Amino acid sequence: MSKSFAVLYTAKNDYLPGWSIQKHAHTYHQLMLILSGEAEFVINDRRYSVHAGDCLFFKPGEAHEMKKIRRERVLMLDCKFIIQDPQLARELDAASDVCPSSDAFAVYLD
């Protein structure tokens, strides 16, 4: 049995007011779960305001950045991974960039 994915990196990041993440892209998938605070992300030139409970999903090659944090610290879980199963990669690449907390909760309950 082969693996469907390989985890490259996991972290719990704590960003203080004034911090930002410059625009960049990578060759792997990335998933971020906002644990606390509010932030503004730009993904492929679309702006998203996210808060605790929201999930961000970056696909390979997608340009993304976090604008400067203004009010309060932002705590998030970050996971970077490679999808090794072509079908799973196609399905994930069709997913939304942002999953609001209310949507994530509804999907979890189904």
C-alpha positions as CSV (number, residue, x, y, z in Angstrom):
1,M,0.0,0.0,0.0
2,S,1.5,3.4,-1.0
3,K,1.1,6.6,0.9
4,S,-1.3,9.2,-0.4
5,F,0.7,12.1,0.9
6,A,3.9,13.1,2.7
7,V,4.1,15.7,5.4
8,L,7.0,18.1,4.9
9,Y,6.5,20.5,7.8
10,T,4.1,21.2,10.7
11,A,4.2,24.2,13.1
12,K,2.2,26.3,15.5
13,N,3.0,29.9,14.4
14,D,2.4,33.0,16.6
15,Y,2.4,36.3,14.7
16,L,2.4,39.5,16.6
17,P,1.0,42.9,15.4
18,G,3.2,44.3,12.7
19,W,4.2,40.9,11.3
20,S,3.4,40.0,7.7
21,I,4.3,37.2,5.2
22,Q,5.6,38.4,1.8
23,K,4.0,37.1,-1.4
24,H,5.4,33.8,-2.4
25,A,4.4,30.3,-3.8
26,H,5.7,26.8,-3.5
27,T,5.6,23.4,-5.2
28,Y,3.6,21.7,-2.4
29,H,0.2,22.1,-0.7
30,Q,-0.2,24.1,2.5
31,L,-3.0,24.1,5.0
32,M,-3.3,26.8,7.8
33,L,-5.9,26.7,10.6
34,I,-6.4,30.0,12.4
35,L,-6.6,29.3,16.1
36,S,-7.0,32.9,17.3
37,G,-7.0,36.5,16.0
38,E,-7.8,37.9,12.7
39,A,-5.7,38.3,9.5
40,E,-6.0,39.4,5.9
41,F,-4.6,37.1,3.3
42,V,-4.2,37.6,-0.5
43,I,-4.4,34.4,-2.5
44,N,-3.9,34.8,-6.3
45,D,-4.8,38.5,-6.0
46,R,-8.1,37.8,-4.1
47,R,-8.3,39.3,-0.5
48,Y,-9.7,37.2,2.3
49,S,-10.4,38.3,5.9
50,V,-10.0,35.3,8.2
51,H,-10.5,34.7,11.9
52,A,-10.3,31.9,14.5
53,G,-11.7,28.7,13.1
54,D,-11.1,29.5,9.5
55,C,-8.9,27.3,7.3
56,L,-6.7,28.4,4.4
57,F,-5.6,26.0,1.7
58,F,-2.8,26.9,-0.7
59,K,-2.2,24.8,-3.8
60,P,1.1,24.4,-5.5
61,G,2.0,27.5,-7.5
62,E,-0.6,29.7,-5.8
63,A,0.8,33.1,-4.9
64,H,-0.2,34.0,-1.3
65,E,0.7,36.5,1.4
66,M,-0.5,37.7,4.8
67,K,-0.9,41.4,5.1
68,K,0.5,43.2,8.2
69,I,-1.3,42.2,11.4
70,R,-2.8,45.3,12.9
71,R,-4.6,44.7,16.2
72,E,-4.0,41.4,17.9
73,R,-1.6,38.4,17.6
74,V,-2.6,35.6,15.2
75,L,-2.0,32.0,16.3
76,M,-2.2,29.3,13.6
77,L,-1.4,25.7,12.8
78,D,0.6,25.3,9.6
79,C,1.0,22.0,7.6
80,K,3.0,21.7,4.3
81,F,2.7,18.5,2.4
82,I,3.1,16.7,-0.9
83,I,0.2,14.8,-2.5
84,Q,1.5,11.5,-4.0
85,D,-1.9,10.2,-5.2
86,P,-2.8,11.8,-8.5
87,Q,-6.6,11.5,-8.0
88,L,-6.4,13.0,-4.5
89,A,-4.2,15.8,-5.9
90,R,-6.9,16.6,-8.5
91,E,-9.7,16.6,-5.9
92,L,-7.8,18.8,-3.6
93,D,-6.8,21.2,-6.3
94,A,-10.5,21.8,-6.9
95,A,-11.1,22.8,-3.3
96,S,-11.7,26.4,-2.1
97,D,-8.9,28.6,-1.0
98,V,-10.7,29.5,2.3
99,C,-13.0,27.4,4.4
100,P,-14.9,29.6,6.9
101,S,-15.3,28.1,10.4
102,S,-19.0,27.7,10.0
103,D,-18.6,25.7,6.7
104,A,-15.9,23.5,8.3
105,F,-18.2,22.7,11.2
106,A,-21.1,21.9,8.9
107,V,-18.9,19.5,6.8
108,Y,-17.5,17.9,10.0
109,L,-21.0,17.1,11.2
110,D,-22.2,15.5,8.0
